[in-house]
Structures are given as structure tokens and as C-alpha cells.
């Protein structure tokens, strides 16, 4: 999560966190895009306000609400824990990574395998709940 700081500080409006496999991973992701007390994001957005043409005060007033926290579901463990992951408050968007998901069940290069497709369907159902 600390790697998310630099892109946000130069003006990124969202961060994609790959390989989220459980609620603890999801909570770390959410906390890393929000300033204390709601998160753990370190202060230092010297370029972001200029990028978006706003004052530092205006940027800081909306930074937590404007930042998109995106996660990628790409491991069988994540599919098995999809409900606990998606119950994490602050996740704005979740997508499925079929290639890594296939690799996680020893089906590398076979994202169209029926077992992989079934896992993707389970993940999608959990995301949409």
C-alpha cells in the first residue's frame, strides 16, 4: 500500500490494488488511499493540487472522497473469500484478473478453462452482491 503514495501525490484519482486475497488485504488497500484518521496515507501531495487546478486546502478537503480504491480479484483464495473482501467499506470498484486466477489453480494460460470460468462467475456474483 505504501507504493500507492507517489501516484496519488502527483494527481492519480485512483489506485488499483492487485492480488487482494482476504479482508486484511482489502482493508490495507482502503486505508492506503485515505488520510488519517480514516486511513494511513502519508501527507505530501505537493503536485496533485496543481495537476487539478485547485488549492491545497480544496484538495485536502476532498482527497479522501475523490480517490478511487480499486481491487483486483485474481486468486482462488480471493474467490473463496469474496464476501469478506467485498464487505470491506471503502472499496469503490472490483475487477477480476482471469490470467492470474487461472494460474492460481495451475491452469496458466487457460482463462477459458471451465474451472476458471466457474471461479470467475463466483467472483462476479460476490462482487455484485
N, CA, C and O atoms as CSV, one atom per row, in Angstrom:
chain,resi,resn,atom,element,x,y,z
A,1,UNK,N,N,0.788,-1.221,0.000
A,1,UNK,CA,C,0.000,0.000,0.000
A,1,UNK,C,C,0.829,1.285,0.000
A,1,UNK,O,O,0.395,2.292,-0.558
A,2,UNK,N,N,2.022,1.266,0.620
A,2,UNK,CA,C,2.831,2.489,0.627
A,2,UNK,C,C,3.261,2.892,-0.777
A,2,UNK,O,O,3.591,4.055,-1.009
A,3,UNK,N,N,3.263,1.951,-1.717
A,3,UNK,CA,C,3.620,2.260,-3.101
A,3,UNK,C,C,2.550,3.113,-3.787
A,3,UNK,O,O,2.802,3.695,-4.842
A,4,UNK,N,N,1.378,3.186,-3.201
A,4,UNK,CA,C,0.297,3.989,-3.776
A,4,UNK,C,C,0.515,5.480,-3.552
A,4,UNK,O,O,-0.099,6.298,-4.236
A,5,UNK,N,N,1.364,5.843,-2.620
A,5,UNK,CA,C,1.549,7.250,-2.262
A,5,UNK,C,C,2.003,8.104,-3.438
A,5,UNK,O,O,1.394,9.139,-3.711
A,6,UNK,N,N,3.045,7.703,-4.132
A,6,UNK,CA,C,3.611,8.545,-5.196
A,6,UNK,C,C,2.611,8.851,-6.310
A,6,UNK,O,O,2.478,10.014,-6.691
A,7,UNK,N,N,1.901,7.854,-6.850
A,7,UNK,CA,C,0.923,8.193,-7.898
A,7,UNK,C,C,-0.168,9.145,-7.407
A,7,UNK,O,O,-0.592,10.037,-8.142
A,8,UNK,N,N,-0.619,8.956,-6.173
A,8,UNK,CA,C,-1.651,9.849,-5.643
A,8,UNK,C,C,-1.108,11.262,-5.466
A,8,UNK,O,O,-1.798,12.240,-5.755
A,9,UNK,N,N,0.126,11.362,-4.992
A,9,UNK,CA,C,0.714,12.674,-4.740
A,9,UNK,C,C,0.936,13.483,-6.013
A,9,UNK,O,O,1.034,14.708,-5.951
A,10,UNK,N,N,1.018,12.819,-7.168
A,10,UNK,CA,C,1.175,13.576,-8.413
A,10,UNK,C,C,-0.145,13.725,-9.168
A,10,UNK,O,O,-0.173,14.269,-10.271
A,11,UNK,N,N,-1.236,13.241,-8.573
A,11,UNK,CA,C,-2.539,13.537,-9.143
A,11,UNK,C,C,-3.386,12.372,-9.593
A,11,UNK,O,O,-4.467,12.590,-10.141
A,12,UNK,N,N,-2.943,11.132,-9.386
A,12,UNK,CA,C,-3.796,9.993,-9.743
A,12,UNK,C,C,-5.109,10.086,-8.973
A,12,UNK,O,O,-5.128,10.475,-7.805
A,13,UNK,N,N,-6.190,9.732,-9.630
A,13,UNK,CA,C,-7.508,9.780,-8.990
A,13,UNK,C,C,-7.953,8.429,-8.459
A,13,UNK,O,O,-9.042,8.301,-7.901
A,14,UNK,N,N,-7.107,7.425,-8.633
A,14,UNK,CA,C,-7.439,6.104,-8.137
A,14,UNK,C,C,-6.242,5.190,-8.218
A,14,UNK,O,O,-5.302,5.433,-8.975
A,15,UNK,N,N,-6.290,4.144,-7.435
A,15,UNK,CA,C,-5.224,3.150,-7.399
A,15,UNK,C,C,-5.860,1.776,-7.514
A,15,UNK,O,O,-6.868,1.490,-6.869
A,16,UNK,N,N,-5.257,0.924,-8.349
A,16,UNK,CA,C,-5.671,-0.473,-8.454
A,16,UNK,C,C,-4.725,-1.312,-7.606
A,16,UNK,O,O,-3.508,-1.275,-7.793
A,17,UNK,N,N,-5.286,-2.057,-6.686
A,17,UNK,CA,C,-4.507,-2.931,-5.824
A,17,UNK,C,C,-4.668,-4.368,-6.307
A,17,UNK,O,O,-5.756,-4.934,-6.203
A,18,UNK,N,N,-3.600,-4.965,-6.835
A,18,UNK,CA,C,-3.687,-6.330,-7.348
A,18,UNK,C,C,-3.599,-7.364,-6.230
A,18,UNK,O,O,-3.181,-7.060,-5.113
A,19,UNK,N,N,-3.998,-8.575,-6.551
A,19,UNK,CA,C,-3.817,-9.750,-5.707
A,19,UNK,C,C,-4.360,-9.557,-4.292
A,19,UNK,O,O,-3.703,-9.912,-3.313
A,20,UNK,N,N,-5.556,-8.996,-4.192
A,20,UNK,CA,C,-6.236,-8.890,-2.900
A,20,UNK,C,C,-6.849,-10.259,-2.621
A,20,UNK,O,O,-7.692,-10.733,-3.383
A,21,UNK,N,N,-6.428,-10.889,-1.533
A,21,UNK,CA,C,-6.852,-12.273,-1.265
A,21,UNK,C,C,-7.706,-12.442,-0.019
A,21,UNK,O,O,-8.265,-13.516,0.200
A,22,UNK,N,N,-7.820,-11.392,0.810
A,22,UNK,CA,C,-8.615,-11.516,2.029
A,22,UNK,C,C,-9.009,-10.124,2.525
A,22,UNK,O,O,-8.625,-9.107,1.947
A,23,UNK,N,N,-9.769,-10.108,3.586
A,23,UNK,CA,C,-10.259,-8.825,4.115
A,23,UNK,C,C,-9.118,-7.934,4.594
A,23,UNK,O,O,-9.167,-6.718,4.413
A,24,UNK,N,N,-8.095,-8.524,5.202
A,24,UNK,CA,C,-6.962,-7.721,5.678
A,24,UNK,C,C,-6.284,-7.001,4.516
A,24,UNK,O,O,-5.926,-5.829,4.635
A,25,UNK,N,N,-6.107,-7.693,3.400
A,25,UNK,CA,C,-5.530,-7.052,2.208
A,25,UNK,C,C,-6.416,-5.900,1.743
A,25,UNK,O,O,-5.924,-4.819,1.419
A,26,UNK,N,N,-7.720,-6.139,1.714
A,26,UNK,CA,C,-8.665,-5.114,1.259
A,26,UNK,C,C,-8.650,-3.908,2.193
A,26,UNK,O,O,-8.689,-2.767,1.733
A,27,UNK,N,N,-8.595,-4.153,3.489
A,27,UNK,CA,C,-8.558,-3.055,4.453
A,27,UNK,C,C,-7.291,-2.224,4.296
A,27,UNK,O,O,-7.341,-0.998,4.393
A,28,UNK,N,N,-6.149,-2.883,4.054
A,28,UNK,CA,C,-4.899,-2.148,3.827
A,28,UNK,C,C,-5.013,-1.267,2.592
A,28,UNK,O,O,-4.564,-0.121,2.592
A,29,UNK,N,N,-5.612,-1.805,1.548
A,29,UNK,CA,C,-5.785,-1.033,0.316
A,29,UNK,C,C,-6.629,0.212,0.579
A,29,UNK,O,O,-6.255,1.317,0.185
A,30,UNK,N,N,-7.750,0.031,1.235
A,30,UNK,CA,C,-8.650,1.156,1.514
A,30,UNK,C,C,-7.954,2.201,2.376
A,30,UNK,O,O,-8.040,3.398,2.101
A,31,UNK,N,N,-7.272,1.754,3.408
A,31,UNK,CA,C,-6.612,2.692,4.321
A,31,UNK,C,C,-5.483,3.450,3.637
A,31,UNK,O,O,-5.178,4.579,4.021
A,32,UNK,N,N,-4.861,2.848,2.632
A,32,UNK,CA,C,-3.714,3.497,1.993
A,32,UNK,C,C,-4.114,4.652,1.075
A,32,UNK,O,O,-3.256,5.447,0.691
A,33,UNK,N,N,-5.387,4.764,0.718
A,33,UNK,CA,C,-5.821,5.873,-0.140
A,33,UNK,C,C,-6.552,6.962,0.645
A,33,UNK,O,O,-7.116,7.882,0.054
A,34,UNK,N,N,-6.543,6.860,1.963
A,34,UNK,CA,C,-7.218,7.851,2.794
A,34,UNK,C,C,-6.265,8.369,3.874
A,34,UNK,O,O,-5.451,7.629,4.426
A,35,UNK,N,N,-6.397,9.658,4.149
A,35,UNK,CA,C,-5.575,10.281,5.181
A,35,UNK,C,C,-6.113,9.942,6.567
A,35,UNK,O,O,-7.296,9.632,6.714
A,36,UNK,N,N,-5.240,9.999,7.604
A,36,UNK,CA,C,-5.725,9.833,8.964
A,36,UNK,C,C,-6.807,10.882,9.256
A,36,UNK,O,O,-6.733,11.993,8.732
A,37,UNK,N,N,-7.773,10.562,10.050
A,37,UNK,CA,C,-7.912,9.369,10.875
A,37,UNK,C,C,-8.564,8.189,10.158
A,37,UNK,O,O,-8.670,7.106,10.732
A,38,UNK,N,N,-9.001,8.381,8.917
A,38,UNK,CA,C,-9.701,7.310,8.194
A,38,UNK,C,C,-8.767,6.333,7.499
A,38,UNK,O,O,-9.207,5.296,7.004
A,39,UNK,N,N,-7.488,6.656,7.459
A,39,UNK,CA,C,-6.553,5.796,6.752
A,39,UNK,C,C,-5.128,6.035,7.181
A,39,UNK,O,O,-4.862,6.648,8.215
A,40,UNK,N,N,-4.205,5.533,6.357
A,40,UNK,CA,C,-2.783,5.596,6.667
A,40,UNK,C,C,-1.979,6.346,5.609
A,40,UNK,O,O,-0.749,6.326,5.645
A,41,UNK,N,N,-2.653,7.009,4.669
A,41,UNK,CA,C,-1.945,7.713,3.602
A,41,UNK,C,C,-1.034,8.778,4.204
A,41,UNK,O,O,-1.450,9.568,5.052
A,42,UNK,N,N,0.199,8.781,3.754
A,42,UNK,CA,C,1.154,9.773,4.224
A,42,UNK,C,C,0.908,11.097,3.510
A,42,UNK,O,O,0.519,11.120,2.342
A,43,UNK,N,N,1.137,12.196,4.221
A,43,UNK,CA,C,0.882,13.509,3.648
A,43,UNK,C,C,2.025,13.915,2.735
A,43,UNK,O,O,3.176,13.557,2.983
A,44,UNK,N,N,1.720,14.652,1.694
A,44,UNK,CA,C,2.741,15.165,0.797
A,44,UNK,C,C,2.264,15.329,-0.629
A,44,UNK,O,O,3.042,15.096,-1.555
A,45,UNK,N,N,1.018,15.720,-0.848
A,45,UNK,CA,C,0.502,15.839,-2.215
A,45,UNK,C,C,0.862,17.178,-2.861
A,45,UNK,O,O,-0.029,17.932,-3.252
A,46,UNK,N,N,2.151,17.478,-2.976
A,46,UNK,CA,C,2.562,18.798,-3.449
A,46,UNK,C,C,2.207,19.052,-4.909
A,46,UNK,O,O,2.031,20.205,-5.302
A,47,UNK,N,N,2.099,18.012,-5.715
A,47,UNK,CA,C,1.821,18.194,-7.135
A,47,UNK,C,C,0.345,18.007,-7.496
A,47,UNK,O,O,-0.131,18.618,-8.452
A,48,UNK,N,N,-0.370,17.193,-6.766
A,48,UNK,CA,C,-1.761,16.875,-7.111
A,48,UNK,C,C,-2.662,18.110,-7.199
A,48,UNK,O,O,-3.420,18.224,-8.162
A,49,UNK,N,N,-2.614,19.031,-6.247
A,49,UNK,CA,C,-3.495,20.198,-6.364
A,49,UNK,C,C,-3.232,21.002,-7.638
A,49,UNK,O,O,-4.165,21.496,-8.270
A,50,UNK,N,N,-1.963,21.129,-8.008
A,50,UNK,CA,C,-1.623,21.874,-9.223
A,50,UNK,C,C,-2.090,21.133,-10.466
A,50,UNK,O,O,-2.519,21.748,-11.443
A,51,UNK,N,N,-2.005,19.822,-10.423
A,51,UNK,CA,C,-2.455,18.997,-11.549
A,51,UNK,C,C,-3.929,19.231,-11.836
A,51,UNK,O,O,-4.346,19.276,-12.993
A,52,UNK,N,N,-4.710,19.378,-10.781
A,52,UNK,CA,C,-6.159,19.529,-10.929
A,52,UNK,C,C,-6.617,20.971,-10.802
A,52,UNK,O,O,-7.817,21.243,-10.846
A,53,UNK,N,N,-5.677,21.904,-10.646
A,53,UNK,CA,C,-6.028,23.322,-10.617
A,53,UNK,C,C,-6.839,23.739,-9.409
A,53,UNK,O,O,-7.742,24.570,-9.510
A,54,UNK,N,N,-6.515,23.161,-8.270
A,54,UNK,CA,C,-7.219,23.510,-7.034
A,54,UNK,C,C,-6.194,23.904,-5.976
A,54,UNK,O,O,-5.010,23.588,-6.094
A,55,UNK,N,N,-6.656,24.583,-4.963
A,55,UNK,CA,C,-5.763,24.941,-3.859
A,55,UNK,C,C,-5.466,23.701,-3.022
A,55,UNK,O,O,-6.186,22.705,-3.086
A,56,UNK,N,N,-4.404,23.780,-2.243
A,56,UNK,CA,C,-4.066,22.671,-1.342
A,56,UNK,C,C,-5.223,22.414,-0.383
A,56,UNK,O,O,-5.569,21.261,-0.126
A,57,UNK,N,N,-5.822,23.477,0.145
A,57,UNK,CA,C,-6.942,23.307,1.080
A,57,UNK,C,C,-8.116,22.593,0.417
A,57,UNK,O,O,-8.722,21.706,1.018
A,58,UNK,N,N,-8.439,22.974,-0.815
A,58,UNK,CA,C,-9.545,22.322,-1.519
A,58,UNK,C,C,-9.218,20.864,-1.821
A,58,UNK,O,O,-10.077,19.992,-1.697
A,59,UNK,N,N,-7.980,20.604,-2.216
A,59,UNK,CA,C,-7.577,19.218,-2.482
A,59,UNK,C,C,-7.721,18.373,-1.217
A,59,UNK,O,O,-8.298,17.285,-1.248
A,60,UNK,N,N,-7.197,18.879,-0.116
A,60,UNK,CA,C,-7.233,18.119,1.134
A,60,UNK,C,C,-8.669,17.906,1.617
A,60,UNK,O,O,-8.969,16.884,2.234
A,61,UNK,N,N,-9.547,18.853,1.341
A,61,UNK,CA,C,-10.937,18.736,1.790
A,61,UNK,C,C,-11.682,17.617,1.076
A,61,UNK,O,O,-12.651,17.079,1.610
A,62,UNK,N,N,-11.237,17.262,-0.125
A,62,UNK,CA,C,-11.973,16.258,-0.907
A,62,UNK,C,C,-11.157,15.013,-1.251
A,62,UNK,O,O,-11.686,14.080,-1.856
A,63,UNK,N,N,-9.888,14.984,-0.879
A,63,UNK,CA,C,-8.996,13.899,-1.313
A,63,UNK,C,C,-9.514,12.515,-0.928
A,63,UNK,O,O,-9.499,11.604,-1.757
A,64,UNK,N,N,-9.959,12.342,0.286
A,64,UNK,CA,C,-10.431,11.017,0.714
A,64,UNK,C,C,-11.649,10.565,-0.080
A,64,UNK,O,O,-11.741,9.403,-0.478
A,65,UNK,N,N,-12.574,11.474,-0.309
A,65,UNK,CA,C,-13.803,11.110,-1.019
A,65,UNK,C,C,-13.592,10.931,-2.516
A,65,UNK,O,O,-14.285,10.136,-3.150
A,66,UNK,N,N,-12.642,11.664,-3.082
A,66,UNK,CA,C,-12.427,11.616,-4.529
A,66,UNK,C,C,-11.561,10.450,-4.989
A,66,UNK,O,O,-11.639,10.053,-6.152
A,67,UNK,N,N,-10.743,9.898,-4.111
A,67,UNK,CA,C,-9.813,8.838,-4.504
A,67,UNK,C,C,-10.555,7.514,-4.693
A,67,UNK,O,O,-11.332,7.100,-3.832
A,68,UNK,N,N,-10.308,6.861,-5.819
A,68,UNK,CA,C,-10.945,5.577,-6.135
A,68,UNK,C,C,-10.050,4.441,-5.657
A,68,UNK,O,O,-8.870,4.379,-6.004
A,69,UNK,N,N,-10.611,3.557,-4.870
A,69,UNK,CA,C,-9.905,2.364,-4.404
A,69,UNK,C,C,-10.424,1.167,-5.195
A,69,UNK,O,O,-11.547,0.705,-4.993
A,70,UNK,N,N,-9.590,0.684,-6.089
A,70,UNK,CA,C,-9.950,-0.439,-6.967
A,70,UNK,C,C,-9.132,-1.658,-6.565
A,70,UNK,O,O,-7.935,-1.552,-6.298
A,71,UNK,N,N,-9.776,-2.800,-6.523
A,71,UNK,CA,C,-9.063,-4.037,-6.205
A,71,UNK,C,C,-9.231,-5.036,-7.348
A,71,UNK,O,O,-10.189,-4.976,-8.118
A,72,UNK,N,N,-8.276,-5.950,-7.432
A,72,UNK,CA,C,-8.356,-6.999,-8.442
A,72,UNK,C,C,-8.445,-8.352,-7.749
A,72,UNK,O,O,-7.626,-8.687,-6.894
A,73,UNK,N,N,-9.450,-9.115,-8.135
A,73,UNK,CA,C,-9.660,-10.472,-7.634
A,73,UNK,C,C,-9.006,-11.399,-8.649
A,73,UNK,O,O,-9.506,-11.562,-9.762
A,74,UNK,N,N,-7.883,-12.008,-8.262
A,74,UNK,CA,C,-7.140,-12.795,-9.233
A,74,UNK,C,C,-6.458,-14.018,-8.626
A,74,UNK,O,O,-5.425,-14.473,-9.117
A,75,UNK,N,N,-7.043,-14.539,-7.560
A,75,UNK,CA,C,-6.511,-15.749,-6.930
A,75,UNK,C,C,-7.687,-16.543,-6.378
A,75,UNK,O,O,-8.685,-15.971,-5.939
A,76,UNK,N,N,-7.562,-17.849,-6.403
A,76,UNK,CA,C,-8.640,-18.705,-5.905
A,76,UNK,C,C,-8.968,-18.385,-4.445
A,76,UNK,O,O,-10.127,-18.468,-4.039
A,77,UNK,N,N,-7.952,-18.020,-3.654
A,77,UNK,CA,C,-8.213,-17.657,-2.258
A,77,UNK,C,C,-9.139,-16.444,-2.163
A,77,UNK,O,O,-9.985,-16.371,-1.272
A,78,UNK,N,N,-8.977,-15.502,-3.076
A,78,UNK,CA,C,-9.850,-14.324,-3.094
A,78,UNK,C,C,-11.281,-14.710,-3.436
A,78,UNK,O,O,-12.227,-14.192,-2.842
A,79,UNK,N,N,-11.439,-15.608,-4.384
A,79,UNK,CA,C,-12.789,-16.058,-4.747
A,79,UNK,C,C,-13.441,-16.737,-3.544
A,79,UNK,O,O,-14.621,-16.522,-3.268
A,80,UNK,N,N,-12.671,-17.552,-2.835
A,80,UNK,CA,C,-13.209,-18.247,-1.664
A,80,UNK,C,C,-13.552,-17.295,-0.522
A,80,UNK,O,O,-14.315,-17.648,0.377
A,81,UNK,N,N,-12.989,-16.092,-0.556
A,81,UNK,CA,C,-13.240,-15.096,0.492
A,81,UNK,C,C,-13.923,-13.841,-0.066
A,81,UNK,O,O,-13.855,-12.772,0.540
A,82,UNK,N,N,-14.563,-13.975,-1.194
A,82,UNK,CA,C,-15.110,-12.802,-1.882
A,82,UNK,C,C,-16.095,-12.015,-1.019
A,82,UNK,O,O,-16.113,-10.786,-1.078
A,83,UNK,N,N,-16.901,-12.691,-0.231
A,83,UNK,CA,C,-17.880,-11.970,0.592
A,83,UNK,C,C,-17.194,-11.117,1.652
A,83,UNK,O,O,-17.586,-9.970,1.871
A,84,UNK,N,N,-16.175,-11.664,2.314
A,84,UNK,CA,C,-15.480,-10.875,3.338
A,84,UNK,C,C,-14.705,-9.723,2.700
A,84,UNK,O,O,-14.620,-8.639,3.278
A,85,UNK,N,N,-14.146,-9.948,1.523
A,85,UNK,CA,C,-13.425,-8.881,0.826
A,85,UNK,C,C,-14.381,-7.757,0.458
A,85,UNK,O,O,-14.108,-6.587,0.728
A,86,UNK,N,N,-15.493,-8.112,-0.153
A,86,UNK,CA,C,-16.433,-7.094,-0.627
A,86,UNK,C,C,-17.203,-6.421,0.513
A,86,UNK,O,O,-17.817,-5.375,0.307
A,87,UNK,N,N,-17.176,-7.002,1.695
A,87,UNK,CA,C,-17.805,-6.369,2.856
A,87,UNK,C,C,-16.945,-5.236,3.413
A,87,UNK,O,O,-17.378,-4.509,4.307
A,88,UNK,N,N,-15.745,-5.088,2.894
A,88,UNK,CA,C,-14.837,-4.045,3.351
A,88,UNK,C,C,-15.326,-2.684,2.864
A,88,UNK,O,O,-15.414,-2.443,1.660
A,89,UNK,N,N,-15.638,-1.817,3.784
A,89,UNK,CA,C,-16.104,-0.478,3.448
A,89,UNK,C,C,-14.981,0.317,2.788
A,89,UNK,O,O,-13.843,0.305,3.255
A,90,UNK,N,N,-15.311,1.005,1.704
A,90,UNK,CA,C,-14.331,1.854,1.041
A,90,UNK,C,C,-13.828,1.329,-0.282
A,90,UNK,O,O,-13.098,2.030,-0.983
A,91,UNK,N,N,-14.202,0.106,-0.647
A,91,UNK,CA,C,-13.842,-0.403,-1.968
A,91,UNK,C,C,-14.825,0.206,-2.965
A,91,UNK,O,O,-16.040,0.081,-2.816
A,92,UNK,N,N,-14.279,0.863,-3.974
A,92,UNK,CA,C,-15.125,1.517,-4.969
A,92,UNK,C,C,-15.372,0.654,-6.189
A,92,UNK,O,O,-16.407,0.778,-6.844
A,93,UNK,N,N,-14.433,-0.217,-6.498
A,93,UNK,CA,C,-14.501,-0.988,-7.732
A,93,UNK,C,C,-13.699,-2.264,-7.560
A,93,UNK,O,O,-12.608,-2.244,-6.990
A,94,UNK,N,N,-14.233,-3.367,-8.047
A,94,UNK,CA,C,-13.509,-4.644,-8.037
A,94,UNK,C,C,-13.605,-5.255,-9.425
A,94,UNK,O,O,-14.671,-5.277,-10.039
A,95,UNK,N,N,-12.480,-5.745,-9.905
A,95,UNK,CA,C,-12.427,-6.410,-11.203
A,95,UNK,C,C,-11.791,-7.778,-11.015
A,95,UNK,O,O,-11.184,-8.064,-9.983
A,96,UNK,N,N,-11.941,-8.608,-12.023
A,96,UNK,CA,C,-11.408,-9.971,-11.977
A,96,UNK,C,C,-10.253,-10.073,-12.954
A,96,UNK,O,O,-10.344,-9.604,-14.089
A,97,UNK,N,N,-9.160,-10.692,-12.508
A,97,UNK,CA,C,-7.997,-10.934,-13.360
A,97,UNK,C,C,-7.957,-12.395,-13.772
A,97,UNK,O,O,-7.429,-13.222,-13.029
A,98,UNK,N,N,-8.499,-12.738,-14.938
A,98,UNK,CA,C,-8.611,-14.143,-15.330
A,98,UNK,C,C,-7.279,-14.861,-15.511
A,98,UNK,O,O,-7.184,-16.052,-15.217
A,99,UNK,N,N,-6.253,-14.169,-15.986
A,99,UNK,CA,C,-4.966,-14.831,-16.208
A,99,UNK,C,C,-4.334,-15.316,-14.920
A,99,UNK,O,O,-3.937,-16.477,-14.815
A,100,UNK,N,N,-4.240,-14.432,-13.943
A,100,UNK,CA,C,-3.669,-14.832,-12.658
A,100,UNK,C,C,-4.590,-15.787,-11.914
A,100,UNK,O,O,-4.119,-16.672,-11.199
A,101,UNK,N,N,-5.890,-15.616,-12.076
A,101,UNK,CA,C,-6.827,-16.546,-11.452
A,101,UNK,C,C,-6.596,-17.954,-11.984
A,101,UNK,O,O,-6.564,-18.916,-11.217
A,102,UNK,N,N,-6.436,-18.073,-13.289
A,102,UNK,CA,C,-6.148,-19.382,-13.894
A,102,UNK,C,C,-4.833,-19.938,-13.364
A,102,UNK,O,O,-4.741,-21.121,-13.034
A,103,UNK,N,N,-3.823,-19.089,-13.283
A,103,UNK,CA,C,-2.515,-19.529,-12.792
A,103,UNK,C,C,-2.606,-20.021,-11.355
A,103,UNK,O,O,-1.897,-20.953,-10.975
A,104,UNK,N,N,-3.467,-19.406,-10.554
A,104,UNK,CA,C,-3.579,-19.785,-9.142
A,104,UNK,C,C,-4.142,-21.187,-8.948
A,104,UNK,O,O,-4.026,-21.755,-7.862
A,105,UNK,N,N,-4.751,-21.752,-9.989
A,105,UNK,CA,C,-5.252,-23.136,-9.890
A,105,UNK,C,C,-4.532,-24.046,-10.891
A,105,UNK,O,O,-5.083,-25.042,-11.360
A,106,UNK,N,N,-3.294,-23.678,-11.203
A,106,UNK,CA,C,-2.455,-24.474,-12.113
A,106,UNK,C,C,-3.053,-24.624,-13.506
A,106,UNK,O,O,-2.932,-25.676,-14.134
A,107,UNK,N,N,-3.699,-23.564,-13.982
A,107,UNK,CA,C,-4.274,-23.550,-15.338
A,107,UNK,C,C,-3.701,-22.353,-16.108
A,107,UNK,O,O,-4.416,-21.664,-16.835
A,108,UNK,N,N,-2.399,-22.127,-15.929
A,108,UNK,CA,C,-1.746,-20.975,-16.561
A,108,UNK,C,C,-1.989,-20.964,-18.062
A,108,UNK,O,O,-1.817,-21.973,-18.747
A,109,UNK,N,N,-2.395,-19.797,-18.556
A,109,UNK,CA,C,-2.644,-19.647,-19.978
A,109,UNK,C,C,-3.978,-20.197,-20.446
A,109,UNK,O,O,-4.249,-20.244,-21.646
A,110,UNK,N,N,-4.819,-20.617,-19.497
A,110,UNK,CA,C,-6.107,-21.223,-19.850
A,110,UNK,C,C,-7.274,-20.476,-19.188
A,110,UNK,O,O,-8.040,-21.083,-18.440
A,111,UNK,N,N,-7.419,-19.188,-19.447
A,111,UNK,CA,C,-8.507,-18.452,-18.794
A,111,UNK,C,C,-9.898,-18.885,-19.246
A,111,UNK,O,O,-10.890,-18.535,-18.607
A,112,UNK,N,N,-9.983,-19.647,-20.347
A,112,UNK,CA,C,-11.283,-20.136,-20.821
A,112,UNK,C,C,-11.615,-21.532,-20.307
A,112,UNK,O,O,-12.638,-22.108,-20.677
A,113,UNK,N,N,-10.745,-22.076,-19.450
A,113,UNK,CA,C,-10.997,-23.392,-18.866
A,113,UNK,C,C,-12.291,-23.333,-18.043
A,113,UNK,O,O,-12.528,-22.347,-17.346
A,114,UNK,N,N,-13.122,-24.366,-18.113
A,114,UNK,CA,C,-14.393,-24.355,-17.373
A,114,UNK,C,C,-14.237,-24.090,-15.872
A,114,UNK,O,O,-15.079,-23.425,-15.269
A,115,UNK,N,N,-13.170,-24.604,-15.272
A,115,UNK,CA,C,-12.961,-24.373,-13.842
A,115,UNK,C,C,-12.659,-22.889,-13.565
A,115,UNK,O,O,-13.117,-22.330,-12.569
A,116,UNK,N,N,-11.896,-22.276,-14.445
A,116,UNK,CA,C,-11.580,-20.852,-14.301
A,116,UNK,C,C,-12.841,-20.018,-14.512
A,116,UNK,O,O,-13.099,-19.075,-13.764
A,117,UNK,N,N,-13.609,-20.361,-15.511
A,117,UNK,CA,C,-14.856,-19.636,-15.779
A,117,UNK,C,C,-15.807,-19.741,-14.592
A,117,UNK,O,O,-16.473,-18.769,-14.238
A,118,UNK,N,N,-15.869,-20.915,-13.981
A,118,UNK,CA,C,-16.728,-21.090,-12.804
A,118,UNK,C,C,-16.256,-20.199,-11.653
A,118,UNK,O,O,-17.075,-19.602,-10.954
A,119,UNK,N,N,-14.944,-20.108,-11.455
A,119,UNK,CA,C,-14.415,-19.231,-10.411
A,119,UNK,C,C,-14.721,-17.765,-10.722
A,119,UNK,O,O,-15.068,-16.993,-9.828
A,120,UNK,N,N,-14.592,-17.392,-11.983
A,120,UNK,CA,C,-14.907,-16.020,-12.377
A,120,UNK,C,C,-16.377,-15.700,-12.120
A,120,UNK,O,O,-16.709,-14.597,-11.686
A,121,UNK,N,N,-17.243,-16.652,-12.385
A,121,UNK,CA,C,-18.674,-16.438,-12.130
A,121,UNK,C,C,-18.942,-16.259,-10.638
A,121,UNK,O,O,-19.727,-15.399,-10.238
A,122,UNK,N,N,-18.278,-17.086,-9.815
A,122,UNK,CA,C,-18.437,-16.948,-8.360
A,122,UNK,C,C,-17.951,-15.586,-7.893
A,122,UNK,O,O,-18.589,-14.928,-7.071
A,123,UNK,N,N,-16.803,-15.173,-8.435
A,123,UNK,CA,C,-16.255,-13.867,-8.059
A,123,UNK,C,C,-17.203,-12.748,-8.476
A,123,UNK,O,O,-17.468,-11.832,-7.698
A,124,UNK,N,N,-17.707,-12.822,-9.693
A,124,UNK,CA,C,-18.623,-11.787,-10.182
A,124,UNK,C,C,-19.885,-11.720,-9.334
A,124,UNK,O,O,-20.367,-10.632,-9.017
A,125,UNK,N,N,-20.414,-12.869,-8.969
A,125,UNK,CA,C,-21.605,-12.889,-8.112
A,125,UNK,C,C,-21.315,-12.215,-6.774
A,125,UNK,O,O,-22.137,-11.453,-6.266
A,126,UNK,N,N,-20.150,-12.498,-6.208
A,126,UNK,CA,C,-19.775,-11.881,-4.937
A,126,UNK,C,C,-19.565,-10.385,-5.052
A,126,UNK,O,O,-19.930,-9.628,-4.152
A,127,UNK,N,N,-18.983,-9.964,-6.149
A,127,UNK,CA,C,-18.761,-8.537,-6.374
A,127,UNK,C,C,-20.096,-7.815,-6.517
A,127,UNK,O,O,-20.266,-6.712,-5.997
A,128,UNK,N,N,-21.023,-8.421,-7.206
A,128,UNK,CA,C,-22.306,-7.776,-7.499
A,128,UNK,C,C,-23.290,-7.803,-6.329
A,128,UNK,O,O,-24.281,-7.072,-6.347
A,129,UNK,N,N,-23.037,-8.632,-5.313
A,129,UNK,CA,C,-23.974,-8.705,-4.180
A,129,UNK,C,C,-24.044,-7.403,-3.425
A,129,UNK,O,O,-24.782,-7.296,-2.447
